[in-house]
Amino acid sequence: MLNKFLQNTKSVVKHLPNFNSLINMKNTIYFGLAAYWSFILINTFL
């Protein structure tokens, strides 16, 4: 049982960095798209 617990713990720890990098990548993409659309809208009305 302890062996299975250690195996599950390793699996969870292995997925955590991927999860954090996925959140950072998603935020970067959203920020880039917001800047892109802001640039387009500002230049449209000016």
Sequence and secondary structure as in RCSB ss.txt:
>XXXX:A:sequence
MLNKFLQNTKSVVKHLPNFNSLINMKNTIYFGLAAYWSFILINTFL
>XXXX:A:secstr
 HHHHHHHHHHHHHHHHHHHHHHHHHHHHHHHHHHHHHHHHHHHH 
